[in-house]
Structure formats: structure tokens, C-alpha cells
Amino acid sequence: MSQPAIHIKGLTKSYGDVTALRGVDMTIKQGEFFGLLGPNGAGKTTIINILTGLIFRDKGITEVFGKDTVKDFRFTRSKIGIAAQELSVDWFFPIEKLLYFQAGYYGLTTQKAKPKIDDLLERLGLSGKRESRLRQLSGGMKRRFQLAKALVHDPDIIILDEPTAGVDVELRRSLWQYLRDLHSQGRTILLTTHYIEEAELLCENVAIIDEGKILKEGSPKDLTRELGTAGITVQLGNMENEIESFLDKFTFTRKENRIHFLVNNPDSAMPEIILQLSKANVQIQSIETNISSLEDVFLNLTGKGINE
């Protein structure tokens, strides 16, 4: 069995009196697109900084392809490319030169780096800006540069910390497609995001973290089915007959001629609801389905919005 791309066990970290991580366990398989969701201050960036060697863990295990991120830091850092939230480069060099600098940190010569850099600039729509300084770029182009910087040494694991924050819808969707392409090539991607839709569309599995603890982990579909608040609302016409006995297998609330059924899967529950109401000989005027979302799951688990 192949080693997981990232393995974290019992990870703790404190900053003075503030506890950032409280025994985090998380495993990401090779080639997996994994989302880490949590409100501000939940511990997402602390996990990333420990994986990439920017800060030291207090206790626990952090491994990349089976190698310890502290003892085998040269190996583990070579396997990771990170597009961080904050820009940490020299603002006075052209972006093409900055990419060559980045490639050099990983031992790539100018000759070896050139085809990759040319391809990244083209794919990310930065070819016409290769001589521009970073301060001359728009916010969206700075995000693209961060992604190019993360990919310049062709890493096996890509960590994206809020990659589409502050960019327009068109750019966000083009970046989504590029990330899908990278994933289809077998790259392992760890994504943190404040956009629930982003995680639902891109991630195979997600972990929801709050106050330094993983609250729940699974696929967006499974989490929504297990913890969501989906339902079916039926508006009835005539109500001459007693209907409660026909609906005893369902959980529902009723207000006059309007009945709301609490169900995990509206599509599978609807035929049985219609059948039982037909047996009760009542007229169905309308049916509405309320599909739960990953955002509902997040609110149920944390009691707060993702931007809080």
C-alpha cells in the first residue's frame, strides 16, 4: 500500500497562552483533492506552516510521503509547492525573474526552469506581464503569480491557502479549471478556502476544523447527507381526511395545509411521501425540495459562518 501524501497525528501547537491546534489527526491520500474548511483562527494556516517548516510543532506526527517534516525536511519541502495568502517576494524584480529565483531554490538551472516558467506564464495568462513588477499587477494577477510560484519546481503536493480570495468570478472559475487539470495529472492538492462552493465543486474529501480540532471529515456529499437539513415541503388542497397515520414513518412538521418533511435524501424519499399522501386521499397542490449544502453542515457543526 502506498504511503499517504500527508499524514498528521496528534498535532498540537500553542503560541504562549493561545492553543492553536488541539490534537489534529488528518490523512490525505496520494492524488487526492482535499479541502480544509474552518472560520478565521481555526488553525488552518498553522497546519500548513508546520507542514512546510515555517513553524515548529509542539507535539505529534507530521509526515509527507512517509518522511518526517522535521527530520527529513529537505525531502518533504521539495515535494510541496505552496501558494500562500500573503506575498513574500521582492517587489522590485520582474515576475519572470522571481520565478527563476524560486526555481533556483530547488536546484533547477535556468535552462531546466525555462520551459516550465514559459508554460506557467502562458497557462496562467501572465505572459504579457513577465517584465512587470509585482506591485504593478492587479489582485487577481498576484494570485496567479502565487500559483505559478508554487508550481515552478513541479511539486507532487500543492497547498493552496485561500487561492481565489478577492478575485472576480471569471478568474475564479478559470483557476478552478486549472486546478482540476492539475488534479487529473495525479497531483495531491490541499485547499483552504472561505468559499464553500469552491470546496463542494473541487474537493473529494474535506475536513471541518474549528478552535484547533477536526470536527468532521468526509466527502461533501456524505457530510451533506449525514448532517444536512434537506427536506420536502408539500402544500395540500383538501384536508377532510386524517393523514397522520399514513405518515408515521416520517419526521415532519405541519402548519395547516402545509407539511414539511425532514429527510436526508429528498429524491429517494419523495416517491414514498407521494404514495402515502395518495393513500390518504388528499390533493397535492405543490411539492418543493430543499437541498442541503456543505454550508449547512458547516453551520451545524461550528455554530458560525465560515467568515466569522
N, C-alpha and C positions, 0 to 999 in steps of 0.2 A: 504493500500500500504506500502511495507517495506521501511525502511529508506535506502537511498543510502549508500554505504560503505564509500565514501569520498564525501564531499560537500564543495566547495570553492566558495566564493562570494566576489567580490570587494577587492581581496587581494592585498595589497601594501607592499613594503619593500624597504628601502633605506639604503645604507651604506655611511654615510656622504653625499657627493655631488653626489654619484652614485646611480641612481634609478635602482633597480634590478627587481622589479615587479610593473606593472602599471595597477592595477585593474583586476586581473586574476579571471575569472569565469570558474569553471570546476566541473562536477559531474560524479562520477564513480559508476555504479550500483553494487550491491552485486553479486559476481560471475563473474564479467566482467574482461576480459584481455584487459587492456588499455595501450596505448603507448603514451609517451610524447616525442616529437621529436623537436629538436632545435639545432642550432650551439652552439659552446662554448660561455659561457657568456649569454645565452638566458634567464636564470632564472630557469632551471630545478632543479638543486640541491638546490636552495634557497627554492623552493616549498617543496621539500622533507624534508629539515631541519626544516621548520616550522611545517609540519605535525607531525614530530617525536620529537618536542620540543627542538631541538638543538639551534634554534634561535627564537626570538620573532617576530611576525608580527607587522607591524605598524598600519594598518587598515584592516578591512574586517572580513570575517567569514571563519573559518576552522573547519569542523566537521568530526568526524568518527562515523559512525552508530548513527548519530543524537546528539552526545555529543561533546561539545566544547573542542578543543585540549589544551586549557589553563585552563579553569575552571575544566574540568574533565580529567586532564592529566593522572592520574593513570589508568583509564579505557581505554582511547584512546591508550596509549602506549602499554598496554597489548595486544591490538588487532593487532598490527603491528609488523612485522619482517622485518628488512632492511638489505640487502646486499649492503653495501656502496662501493664506488670506492676505498676508502683508508682503509687500515688495521689499526685498532686501538685496538690492544690487546697486552698483554705481550709476547714478542718474546721468552722468555726463558722457558715457560711451554710447555709440550706436547699438541698437539692439542685436544686430548681427554679430558684432564684436563680443557682446555679453554672452551670446550663445556659444561662441568659440571658447571663451573663458570657462564657461560651465563644462563644456566637453573636456577641456584640459584637466579639470579637477578629477575626472575619472580616467585619466591616462590616454585620452584619444588625441591623436595628432591632428593637425589642421587638415591634412589630406584625407584622413579617415572620417573626420567630422563633417567635411563639406557637403557630401551628398545628403546626409541626414538633415543638416541645417537647411539646405536649399529646399528639401521636401517639406520640412515642417513650416517654413515661412510660406510656401505655396499653399499647403493644405489649410493653414490657419488664416489665410488672407492677409499675410503680413509682408509679402514680397515687396510691395511698393513702399514699405516703411523700414526697410532693412538699414537705411542710413539715418533713421530718426532716433533721437534720444528718447528715453523712456518718458521724460516729463512732457514730451510733445504728443504723446499718444492719448487717445480717449480712454475712458474707464474700461470699455469693452475690449479694446486692443491690448490694454495692460493685462487683462485676464487671459487673452490668447497668448501673450508672451509668457505668462507664468506657466501655461500648459506646455508650450514649446520648450521652455527651460527644464521642465520635469521630464520631458521625453528625449532630450538630446543624447543621452547615453544609452538609449534603448533598454530601459529597465523592465524587469519581469513584473514588478508590482508598482502600480501608480496610485498615489494617495492624493486625493483632491479635497481640499478644505474650503468649502463654500465656493466652488469654481465659477458659478454663474450669478453670484451676488452682485446686484446693481447693474446687470446688463439688460439690454432690451430683449423683447420676446423673440425677435427674429434670430439674433445671435445666440440666445439660449438654446433654441431648437437646433441650430446648426452645430453647436457644441455637443448637444445630446447625440446627434447622428455620428459625430466623430468619435465620441466615447463608445457608442455601440460598435463601430468599426474596430476600435482597439480591443474591445472585449471579444469580438468574433475571432480575432487573431490569437486568442488564448491568454491575453493579459489579465492579471488579477487587479481589480480596482476596488479601492476603499474610498467611499464617498461620504463626506459630511455635508449636510445641506439644511437650509431653512425652508426649502420648497418641498412640501410633502409630495406634490405631484411628480417632482423630479425622481424621488425615491420609488414611487409606485411604478413609474414608467421604465426605469432603468435597472433597478436592483432585483436580484434573485432572492436575496435574503437581507433582512435588516435587523439591527439591534436597537432597542429604545433605551436610552440611558438618562438618568436624572439623579442629581446630587451624588455623582460618583459611583452609581450602582446600575448594572444592567437589569432592567425591569422585565423585559421580554425579548425573545428572539425568534425569528421565523420568516417565512416568505410573506410579502404583503398580502397575498390572497388568503393564506392560512390565518394570519393575525386578524384580518378583517372578518373572516368567517367566525373565528372563535370569540373575538372581543368587540365586534362592531355592534351597531344599533340599527341594523336593517329592519325593515318592516313592510307590511302591506296594509293600505287603508282602503276600506270598502264603504261606499255610500249606497245605502239600501233604499228601496222605494217603500212598498207596503210592508207593514210590521204587525200584521194581525196575528201571526203565529209566534209561539215561543221558540227561540232559536238557541238558547244557551246550551241545551242538552246535546245539540248537534255539534257544538264547538268545544266540548270538554277536553279534547286532546290539544287544544291551542292555548297559548297565553295571549290575552287580548284585553283591551280597554274599550268601553262603549260609551258614546255620548249621543243620546237619541238614536238617530238612524245611521250614525257614522261609527264604524268599528275599526280599530287599529290593532293589527296582529303583530306581535313581536316574534320575528323569525330570523334565523341565521342566514338562510338562503331563500330569498323571495321566489326565485324561478322554480325551485323544486316544491315549495310549499303552496304555490298558487293553485295548481290543479285540484289539490285536496280541499282547499278552502272553498273553491267554487263548487265542488261536488257536495260538500256538506251544506252549504247555503242553498243549493238547489233542492236537496232533500228536505230542507226546512220550508221549501216552497215560498221563498221570498224573492223579490225582484232586485236584481243588482243594477244600479244605475251607473256606477263608475268604479274603477279599481286603479289605485296609484301604488307604485312600488317605491320604497325609499331605500336606495342602495347605500350601504355604509362605506366609509372610506378609511384609509390609513390615518387620516387626521382625527377621525372619531376615536380610533384605537389610542392614538397618542393622548388625546384629551382624557380618555377614561383612565389611562394608566398614570399620568402625571398630574392631572387636575389643572393643567395650564396649557396655554398655547405655545407653539414651538418658538415663537419670537419673544416670549417673556423671559 
